[in-house]
Amino acid sequence: MGALQIHSSEELGAFIRRTRKALGLRQGELAGVANVGLRFIVELERGKSSVQLGKVLQVLATLGCPVAVAPPPGITADGSSEAGEA
């Protein structure tokens, strides 16, 4: 599977659910290995928008999913503009 652009908490939750199922894990199993609660996994997969970012990153790492963020066009990764202006 290639990289996806995620635009909402619902899309992220659906991605996590599909990945968990593809790996043959039950929600409780994922919660245990990711060191989060079962309720957190349920809410995350349902697209709850107020989940804790640190725990989301834990779950993604447990599933083997790297997270990448790209700057907007015209801005470099260090925050400067591509034209050399600050």
C-alpha positions as CSV (number, residue, x, y, z in Angstrom):
1,M,0.0,0.0,0.0
2,G,1.3,3.4,-0.9
3,A,1.3,6.6,1.2
4,L,-2.2,8.1,1.9
5,Q,-3.2,11.6,2.5
6,I,-5.4,11.8,5.6
7,H,-7.8,14.7,5.8
8,S,-9.9,13.8,8.8
9,S,-9.9,11.9,12.1
10,E,-12.5,9.6,10.5
11,E,-10.1,8.8,7.6
12,L,-7.3,8.1,10.0
13,G,-9.5,5.8,12.1
14,A,-10.6,3.9,9.1
15,F,-7.0,3.5,8.0
16,I,-6.0,2.2,11.4
17,R,-8.9,-0.2,11.4
18,R,-8.0,-1.6,8.0
19,T,-4.4,-1.9,8.9
20,R,-5.1,-3.7,12.2
21,K,-7.4,-6.2,10.4
22,A,-4.9,-6.8,7.7
23,L,-2.4,-7.7,10.4
24,G,-4.9,-10.1,11.9
25,L,-5.2,-8.2,15.2
26,R,-8.2,-7.8,17.4
27,Q,-8.8,-4.4,19.0
28,G,-7.9,-5.7,22.4
29,E,-4.7,-7.2,21.1
30,L,-3.6,-3.9,19.5
31,A,-4.5,-2.1,22.7
32,G,-2.3,-4.4,24.7
33,V,0.8,-4.3,22.4
34,A,0.5,-0.5,21.9
35,N,0.1,0.0,25.7
36,V,-3.2,1.9,25.4
37,G,-6.7,1.1,26.5
38,L,-9.3,-0.8,24.5
39,R,-11.6,2.1,24.7
40,F,-8.9,4.3,23.1
41,I,-8.6,2.0,20.1
42,V,-12.4,1.9,19.7
43,E,-12.7,5.6,19.8
44,L,-9.7,6.1,17.5
45,E,-11.1,3.7,14.9
46,R,-14.4,5.5,15.1
47,G,-12.7,8.8,14.2
48,K,-12.9,10.6,17.5
49,S,-11.2,13.9,16.9
50,S,-10.1,14.6,20.5
51,V,-7.8,11.6,21.0
52,Q,-4.3,12.1,22.4
53,L,-1.7,12.6,19.7
54,G,1.0,10.8,21.6
55,K,-1.1,7.7,21.8
56,V,-2.1,7.9,18.2
57,L,1.6,7.9,17.3
58,Q,2.1,4.9,19.6
59,V,-0.6,3.0,17.8
60,L,0.7,3.9,14.4
61,A,4.3,2.8,15.4
62,T,3.0,-0.4,16.8
63,L,1.3,-1.1,13.5
64,G,4.5,-0.3,11.6
65,C,3.1,2.8,10.0
66,P,5.6,5.6,9.6
67,V,4.2,9.2,9.9
68,A,5.5,11.9,7.5
69,V,4.4,15.5,7.2
70,A,5.3,17.7,4.3
71,P,5.5,21.5,4.3
72,P,3.2,23.4,2.0
73,P,4.4,24.4,-1.5
74,G,7.1,27.1,-1.4
75,I,8.2,26.3,2.1
76,T,11.2,24.0,2.9
77,A,11.2,21.4,5.8
78,D,13.1,23.8,8.0
79,G,10.5,26.5,7.7
80,S,12.2,28.8,5.3
81,S,10.8,29.8,1.9
82,E,12.3,28.2,-1.2
83,A,13.1,31.7,-2.5
84,G,15.5,32.1,0.5
85,E,13.3,34.5,2.4
86,A,12.6,34.0,6.1
